[in-house]
């Protein structure tokens, strides 16, 4: 049986999503806890591998488990009952918010149509409010929201984002940036909504850093647009702090289109990314 999970976590005290020897990671904690509850080894496949310090409210992962296992362990065949069981065992900075049976064709990574991120940035002279400092980054200079919007707009579309990505051997940096916009919330914090079919390693934080240098008046919108012509990581692009970034959602096609989507994604990765990297 294939199960789909929705996950939230505060990434502050995690060394990212991916399991690493000797490191506390989101995947490591979840796999260990699920394996204890279900009494069989559990391996997770995730929609987007977040870096150290990055948060999530809408992360998606899947795993396979023997159907007979769900008939025992006081679950009575209902995977949704695992939510309360896990809430008693998981640390407070990670939560499984929903578990449901998924079609065997569902793949958290390859079935995804797009990922949605949010970035929170405080430009007040005192920085971020202490109660939200773990999820809000601080910028040392005042930012013009109109300039942020203008600079973000020129980056939309299908482009090579090499200037914004940390290099991975053989990995493509071509992505379709579908949404990148800013607003100020009721407390004056600048909030960016960023969506793409997929993201390169460190891409969102670099996008934020680039447009923020425009928003503070140090760079022009034309400079920002010119970055799309570069074919390697630009030393002029600052990487915004990890604490402001959260994965808030992942979109998937209807169940009857999952197999087709998996095939398209895998063929595309094989053609342009021989290492199979899916930088997110």
N, C-alpha and C positions, 0 to 999 in steps of 0.2 A: 504494500500500500504506500502511495506517495502522499506526504503531508506538506502543506504549505503553511508557513508561519509569518506573522507580522511582528516585528521586533522594534523596541525602542531602547536607547541607551544613552547615558552620559559618557562620552568618550574620554573625559579628562584623565582618568586614572587607568586607561587601557592603552596598550601599545598597538592600537589599531584593531582591525577586524581579524586579519589572517593569523592563524596559529603560528607561534614562534617559540622555539625551545627556550625555556627559562623566562619567558615573558608572559604577563597577564594580558590576554587578548579576549575580545568578545566571542569569537568563534570557539576558542579553547574552553571558556567558562560554560558556554551553552552546550557544546558537545559532551563535556564531562558530566554536566547535570542531567542532560537527556539520557545519556548512557546509564547513569545510576538509576533513574526513574524507570526506564524501560528494560533495563537489565540485558541490553545488547549494545554492541558498538554502534554509535551514530556518527555519520559524516554529513556535514552540512554543505550545501551549494548556495551561494549568496548572490543577490542581484548586483551589489556594488561594494567592493572592498574598500572600506574607509580607512584613512590614515590615522596615526596616533593623535588623540585629542579631538577628533571629529565625532560629532554626535549623530543620532538618528531618531526620528519619530515614526518613520515609515519604511524601515528596512524590510526586505523580503528574503526568505531563505526556504529551501525545501530539503527533505530527507526521506529516505525509504525505510520502512519498518515492516516486519512480518505482521500480517493481519491478525494472526493469533495472539500476538503480544498485546494488542489493544483490547482483546477480550478479557485479559487479566489485569492485574495491577489496579483494581478498583476503577477501571476506566469504562468497562462495559461496552467496548467498541466505539465510544464517542471521543474522538481526539480533542474536542473542545474542553473536556474535563481536565486535560493536562494543564490548562492555563492556571487554574488555582493551585494545582500540585507544584508547578514550577515557581509560582509566586512565593511559596513557602521556603523554597530551597535556593533560589537565585539571590545574589547580592542586590542591594537596593539600586545600583546604577545600571542594571540591565533587566528588561522585562519582556516576556513573550506575551503579546497582547491578543493574539488570536491564532488558533491552529485549526485547520480544516483539511478534509481530504481533497486532493487535487487529481486531475487526470494524469495518467502516466506520461503523457506528452509534455506536461508542464515542466519547465526548467527555469528556475529563478533568474539565472543569468542569460541564457540564450533566448528565452521567450520574451524578454523585456523589449518594449517598443521605445521607451524613453525613461530617463531618471530625472527627478526633480529635487533640487537643492535650495536651501535658504541660507543666506548669509546675513548676520546681524552685526552692524558696525556703529559704534558710538563715537561721535566727533566732539562731544563736550570737552571742555578743557580739563575736567577732573576724570575723564575716562568713563568706563561703564559703571552702572549702578552695581554696588556690591552684591545685591540679591540675584543679579543676572550675569555676573562677571564670568561665570563658567561657560556661558553660551553666547556671550557677546564680546567681540573684539573691540579694542580701542584704537582710534586713529589720532595721531598727535596734532593734526591741523584741521581747521574747519573745512567742510566739504560742501560744494555747491551741488545740490541734487539735480538741477537741470543739466549740468555738465556731465554728471554721472550717467544720466539717461541718454544723452547725446553720444557719449563715448561707447556705451553699451550697445546702442543700436547699430553702429557701424560694424560690429563683430558678429552680428546674426547671420545665419545661413550655413551652407556647406563650405567649409574652408579647411586649410591646413593650419592647425593651431600649434605648430612646432615651437613657436616663440614662447608659448605658455605652458609647455609640458616638459617634465623631467624625462630625459632620454631613456628608452628601453631598447636594447638591441633588437632590430628587426620589427619593432612595433610601429604601426601606423599612427600618425597624429592628425589624420583627417577625421573630422567630426562635424555633425550638423547641430549647430547651436540654435535651438528653436525659440528660446525665450530668455531674455536678460533685461530685467527692469527693476527700478528702485522706487521705494516710497518711504516716507517717515511715519513711524507709528505714533500713537498718542503720547509717547514719552520722548519723542524726538530722535529715537534710534533709527538709523537708515537700515532698511531691510531689502535685500536683493532676492529676487526669484530667478533661478537659473535652471533651464531645462535643456536636455540634449538627448540624442539617441544613445550616447555613451560619452564618457569623459576619459581623457588621458590622465596619467598620474600627475597630481597637483594642479590640474587645469583650472578648477573653479577658483581656488585661492589665488592663482596667478591672474585670472581674469579680473577678480576684485581688486587686486593690487594695482593692476595696470590702469583701470578706470579711476581708481582713487587718486592716482597721481595727476590725472586730468582734472578730477573734481576739486583738488586742492590748488590747481593753477600752475603746477610745475611743468605739465606737458599739455600738448594740444590734442584735439580730437583727431587731427590728421596723423599725428605720431601714432596714436592708438591703431588707426586703420592700417598704417604702414607695417605694423607688426605681423599682419597676416601674410606679408610677402617674405618673411624670414623663414628659413628652413632649419633652424636650430634654436635651442633655448636661448632667449635673450637675457643678458645680464642686467638690462635696464628695467626688467619687469620684477617688481618686488612681490614676494609671496605673502599674502595676508595671513595672519595667525590662524591656526587650526581651530581655536576655541569658538570662532564665530560661525562655523560651518555645520549644517545639519542636513542629512538626507531625509527628505520629508515624504517621498512617495515614488513609486515605480508603476508604470502603466504596462498592461498586458493585453493582448488581443482576446477575442472570444475563444472559448474552449475549442471550437471546431477549426480555429485557425492556428492553434499552437504548433502543430507539427510543421506547417508551412513556414511559420516564423522561425522556428528552430533551424530549419534547413537553410533559409536565407541568411541568418546570422552566421551559422557555421561556415557556409560557403564564402561569405564575405571575409570572415576572419582568416580563413585558409588562404584566400587569394592575396590579401594585403597585409597579413600579420602572421608570418610563419611560426612565431613562438606562441601563438594563441593568447596573447596578452589582452586583457580587457580592462585597461586602466580606468579606474573610476574614482 
